[in-house]
Amino acid sequence: MRARYMRITGPMLRKVARQIGEALWELPGTD
């Protein structure tokens, strides 16, 4: 059950982390 849970949340967390990273990268560049 745990492995299945991680298999689903793994990519999801990675996608969220990427979105947050992009947002943080765009914040300083308000040129």
N, CA, C and O atoms as a Tripos MOL2 file, in Angstrom:
@<TRIPOS>MOLECULE
protein
  124   123    31     0     0
PROTEIN
NO_CHARGES

@<TRIPOS>ATOM
      1 N           0.8480   -1.1990    0.0000 N.3       1 MET1
      2 CA          0.0000    0.0000    0.0000 C.3       1 MET1
      3 C           0.8840    1.2500    0.0000 C.2       1 MET1
      4 O           0.5850    2.2370   -0.6720 O.2       1 MET1
      5 N           1.9540    1.1910    0.7490 N.am      2 ARG2
      6 CA          2.8150    2.3690    0.8420 C.3       2 ARG2
      7 C           3.5000    2.6350   -0.5040 C.2       2 ARG2
      8 O           3.5500    3.7730   -0.9700 O.2       2 ARG2
      9 N           4.0180    1.5820   -1.1130 N.am      3 ALA3
     10 CA          4.7160    1.7420   -2.3940 C.3       3 ALA3
     11 C           3.7610    2.3260   -3.4410 C.2       3 ALA3
     12 O           4.1420    3.1830   -4.2390 O.2       3 ALA3
     13 N           2.5100    1.8440   -3.4220 N.am      4 ARG4
     14 CA          1.5330    2.3250   -4.3820 C.3       4 ARG4
     15 C           1.2640    3.8130   -4.1310 C.2       4 ARG4
     16 O           1.1460    4.6030   -5.0670 O.2       4 ARG4
     17 N           1.1720    4.1710   -2.8640 N.am      5 TYR5
     18 CA          0.8990    5.5610   -2.4980 C.3       5 TYR5
     19 C           2.0340    6.4680   -2.9730 C.2       5 TYR5
     20 O           1.7990    7.5420   -3.5270 O.2       5 TYR5
     21 N           3.2620    6.0160   -2.7470 N.am      6 MET6
     22 CA          4.4220    6.8150   -3.1320 C.3       6 MET6
     23 C           4.5270    6.9120   -4.6490 C.2       6 MET6
     24 O           4.9560    7.9320   -5.1890 O.2       6 MET6
     25 N           4.1320    5.8450   -5.3270 N.am      7 ARG7
     26 CA          4.2300    5.8550   -6.7880 C.3       7 ARG7
     27 C           3.3020    6.9150   -7.3760 C.2       7 ARG7
     28 O           3.5820    7.4830   -8.4310 O.2       7 ARG7
     29 N           2.2010    7.1720   -6.6840 N.am      8 ILE8
     30 CA          1.2340    8.1620   -7.1670 C.3       8 ILE8
     31 C           1.6370    9.5730   -6.7390 C.2       8 ILE8
     32 O           1.5620   10.5150   -7.5280 O.2       8 ILE8
     33 N           2.0620    9.7080   -5.4890 N.am      9 THR9
     34 CA          2.3900   11.0390   -4.9710 C.3       9 THR9
     35 C           3.7570   11.5080   -5.4580 C.2       9 THR9
     36 O           4.0070   12.7120   -5.5260 O.2       9 THR9
     37 N           4.6400   10.5780   -5.7970 N.am     10 GLY10
     38 CA          5.9840   10.9340   -6.2620 C.3      10 GLY10
     39 C           5.9420   11.9370   -7.4050 C.2      10 GLY10
     40 O           6.4040   13.0680   -7.2530 O.2      10 GLY10
     41 N           5.3920   11.5340   -8.5500 N.am     11 PRO11
     42 CA          5.3300   12.4430   -9.7010 C.3      11 PRO11
     43 C           4.5200   13.6980   -9.4020 C.2      11 PRO11
     44 O           4.8250   14.7740   -9.9170 O.2      11 PRO11
     45 N           3.4840   13.5640   -8.5680 N.am     12 MET12
     46 CA          2.6430   14.7190   -8.2580 C.3      12 MET12
     47 C           3.4460   15.7600   -7.4760 C.2      12 MET12
     48 O           3.3900   16.9530   -7.7720 O.2      12 MET12
     49 N           4.1970   15.2870   -6.4690 N.am     13 LEU13
     50 CA          5.0140   16.2070   -5.6810 C.3      13 LEU13
     51 C           6.0780   16.8420   -6.5650 C.2      13 LEU13
     52 O           6.4140   18.0150   -6.4030 O.2      13 LEU13
     53 N           6.6060   16.0560   -7.5030 N.am     14 ARG14
     54 CA          7.6430   16.5730   -8.3950 C.3      14 ARG14
     55 C           7.0690   17.6770   -9.2730 C.2      14 ARG14
     56 O           7.7250   18.6880   -9.5230 O.2      14 ARG14
     57 N           5.8330   17.4750   -9.7410 N.am     15 LYS15
     58 CA          5.1930   18.4780  -10.5990 C.3      15 LYS15
     59 C           4.9370   19.7560   -9.8140 C.2      15 LYS15
     60 O           5.1700   20.8570  -10.3110 O.2      15 LYS15
     61 N           4.4530   19.6010   -8.5760 N.am     16 VAL16
     62 CA          4.1880   20.7650   -7.7280 C.3      16 VAL16
     63 C           5.4830   21.5060   -7.4340 C.2      16 VAL16
     64 O           5.5310   22.7360   -7.4720 O.2      16 VAL16
     65 N           6.5380   20.7420   -7.1380 N.am     17 ALA17
     66 CA          7.8300   21.3580   -6.8390 C.3      17 ALA17
     67 C           8.3240   22.1410   -8.0470 C.2      17 ALA17
     68 O           8.9030   23.2170   -7.8990 O.2      17 ALA17
     69 N           8.0960   21.6040   -9.2410 N.am     18 ARG18
     70 CA          8.5440   22.2920  -10.4550 C.3      18 ARG18
     71 C           7.7730   23.5880  -10.6380 C.2      18 ARG18
     72 O           8.3490   24.6130  -11.0050 O.2      18 ARG18
     73 N           6.4590   23.5430  -10.3820 N.am     19 GLN19
     74 CA          5.6350   24.7460  -10.5200 C.3      19 GLN19
     75 C           6.0760   25.8090   -9.5230 C.2      19 GLN19
     76 O           6.1630   26.9900   -9.8610 O.2      19 GLN19
     77 N           6.3550   25.3810   -8.2820 N.am     20 ILE20
     78 CA          6.8060   26.3240   -7.2560 C.3      20 ILE20
     79 C           8.1500   26.9150   -7.6560 C.2      20 ILE20
     80 O           8.3840   28.1140   -7.5070 O.2      20 ILE20
     81 N           9.0290   26.0590   -8.1670 N.am     21 GLY21
     82 CA         10.3570   26.5170   -8.5910 C.3      21 GLY21
     83 C          10.2390   27.5570   -9.6920 C.2      21 GLY21
     84 O          10.9150   28.5860   -9.6590 O.2      21 GLY21
     85 N           9.3790   27.2880  -10.6660 N.am     22 GLU22
     86 CA          9.2090   28.2370  -11.7620 C.3      22 GLU22
     87 C           8.6520   29.5560  -11.2420 C.2      22 GLU22
     88 O           9.0670   30.6270  -11.6840 O.2      22 GLU22
     89 N           7.7120   29.4770  -10.3030 N.am     23 ALA23
     90 CA          7.1190   30.6870   -9.7430 C.3      23 ALA23
     91 C           8.1790   31.5100   -9.0190 C.2      23 ALA23
     92 O           8.2320   32.7320   -9.1510 O.2      23 ALA23
     93 N           9.0290   30.8140   -8.2450 N.am     24 LEU24
     94 CA         10.0750   31.5150   -7.5080 C.3      24 LEU24
     95 C          11.0880   32.1300   -8.4660 C.2      24 LEU24
     96 O          11.6340   33.2000   -8.1990 O.2      24 LEU24
     97 N          11.3370   31.4440   -9.5930 N.am     25 TRP25
     98 CA         12.3010   31.9670  -10.5750 C.3      25 TRP25
     99 C          11.7390   33.2120  -11.2600 C.2      25 TRP25
    100 O          12.4800   34.1330  -11.6010 O.2      25 TRP25
    101 N          10.4040   33.2270  -11.4590 N.am     26 GLU26
    102 CA          9.7920   34.3480  -12.1730 C.3      26 GLU26
    103 C           9.6000   35.5620  -11.2720 C.2      26 GLU26
    104 O           9.5270   36.6890  -11.7610 O.2      26 GLU26
    105 N           9.5180   35.3430   -9.9540 N.am     27 LEU27
    106 CA          9.2700   36.4490   -9.0290 C.3      27 LEU27
    107 C          10.3290   37.5450   -9.1080 C.2      27 LEU27
    108 O           9.9730   38.7140   -9.2580 O.2      27 LEU27
    109 N          11.6320   37.2070   -9.0110 N.am     28 PRO28
    110 CA         12.6480   38.2620   -9.0410 C.3      28 PRO28
    111 C          12.7190   38.9410  -10.4070 C.2      28 PRO28
    112 O          13.1060   40.1060  -10.4950 O.2      28 PRO28
    113 N          12.3540   38.2320  -11.4630 N.am     29 GLY29
    114 CA         12.4800   38.7960  -12.8070 C.3      29 GLY29
    115 C          11.2770   39.6250  -13.2010 C.2      29 GLY29
    116 O          10.6180   39.3290  -14.1970 O.2      29 GLY29
    117 N          10.9810   40.6620  -12.4310 N.am     30 THR30
    118 CA          9.8370   41.5180  -12.7480 C.3      30 THR30
    119 C          10.2930   42.6930  -13.5930 C.2      30 THR30
    120 O           9.7550   43.7930  -13.4720 O.2      30 THR30
    121 N          11.2720   42.4700  -14.4400 N.am     31 ASP31
    122 CA         11.8150   43.5290  -15.2690 C.3      31 ASP31
    123 C          10.7780   43.9560  -16.2850 C.2      31 ASP31
    124 O          11.0370   44.8490  -17.0930 O.2      31 ASP31
@<TRIPOS>BOND
     1     1     2 1
     2     2     3 1
     3     3     4 2
     4     3     5 am
     5     5     6 1
     6     6     7 1
     7     7     8 2
     8     7     9 am
     9     9    10 1
    10    10    11 1
    11    11    12 2
    12    11    13 am
    13    13    14 1
    14    14    15 1
    15    15    16 2
    16    15    17 am
    17    17    18 1
    18    18    19 1
    19    19    20 2
    20    19    21 am
    21    21    22 1
    22    22    23 1
    23    23    24 2
    24    23    25 am
    25    25    26 1
    26    26    27 1
    27    27    28 2
    28    27    29 am
    29    29    30 1
    30    30    31 1
    31    31    32 2
    32    31    33 am
    33    33    34 1
    34    34    35 1
    35    35    36 2
    36    35    37 am
    37    37    38 1
    38    38    39 1
    39    39    40 2
    40    39    41 am
    41    41    42 1
    42    42    43 1
    43    43    44 2
    44    43    45 am
    45    45    46 1
    46    46    47 1
    47    47    48 2
    48    47    49 am
    49    49    50 1
    50    50    51 1
    51    51    52 2
    52    51    53 am
    53    53    54 1
    54    54    55 1
    55    55    56 2
    56    55    57 am
    57    57    58 1
    58    58    59 1
    59    59    60 2
    60    59    61 am
    61    61    62 1
    62    62    63 1
    63    63    64 2
    64    63    65 am
    65    65    66 1
    66    66    67 1
    67    67    68 2
    68    67    69 am
    69    69    70 1
    70    70    71 1
    71    71    72 2
    72    71    73 am
    73    73    74 1
    74    74    75 1
    75    75    76 2
    76    75    77 am
    77    77    78 1
    78    78    79 1
    79    79    80 2
    80    79    81 am
    81    81    82 1
    82    82    83 1
    83    83    84 2
    84    83    85 am
    85    85    86 1
    86    86    87 1
    87    87    88 2
    88    87    89 am
    89    89    90 1
    90    90    91 1
    91    91    92 2
    92    91    93 am
    93    93    94 1
    94    94    95 1
    95    95    96 2
    96    95    97 am
    97    97    98 1
    98    98    99 1
    99    99   100 2
   100    99   101 am
   101   101   102 1
   102   102   103 1
   103   103   104 2
   104   103   105 am
   105   105   106 1
   106   106   107 1
   107   107   108 2
   108   107   109 am
   109   109   110 1
   110   110   111 1
   111   111   112 2
   112   111   113 am
   113   113   114 1
   114   114   115 1
   115   115   116 2
   116   115   117 am
   117   117   118 1
   118   118   119 1
   119   119   120 2
   120   119   121 am
   121   121   122 1
   122   122   123 1
   123   123   124 2
@<TRIPOS>SUBSTRUCTURE
     1 MET1         2 RESIDUE 1 A MET
     2 ARG2         6 RESIDUE 1 A ARG
     3 ALA3        10 RESIDUE 1 A ALA
     4 ARG4        14 RESIDUE 1 A ARG
     5 TYR5        18 RESIDUE 1 A TYR
     6 MET6        22 RESIDUE 1 A MET
     7 ARG7        26 RESIDUE 1 A ARG
     8 ILE8        30 RESIDUE 1 A ILE
     9 THR9        34 RESIDUE 1 A THR
    10 GLY10       38 RESIDUE 1 A GLY
    11 PRO11       42 RESIDUE 1 A PRO
    12 MET12       46 RESIDUE 1 A MET
    13 LEU13       50 RESIDUE 1 A LEU
    14 ARG14       54 RESIDUE 1 A ARG
    15 LYS15       58 RESIDUE 1 A LYS
    16 VAL16       62 RESIDUE 1 A VAL
    17 ALA17       66 RESIDUE 1 A ALA
    18 ARG18       70 RESIDUE 1 A ARG
    19 GLN19       74 RESIDUE 1 A GLN
    20 ILE20       78 RESIDUE 1 A ILE
    21 GLY21       82 RESIDUE 1 A GLY
    22 GLU22       86 RESIDUE 1 A GLU
    23 ALA23       90 RESIDUE 1 A ALA
    24 LEU24       94 RESIDUE 1 A LEU
    25 TRP25       98 RESIDUE 1 A TRP
    26 GLU26      102 RESIDUE 1 A GLU
    27 LEU27      106 RESIDUE 1 A LEU
    28 PRO28      110 RESIDUE 1 A PRO
    29 GLY29      114 RESIDUE 1 A GLY
    30 THR30      118 RESIDUE 1 A THR
    31 ASP31      122 RESIDUE 1 A ASP
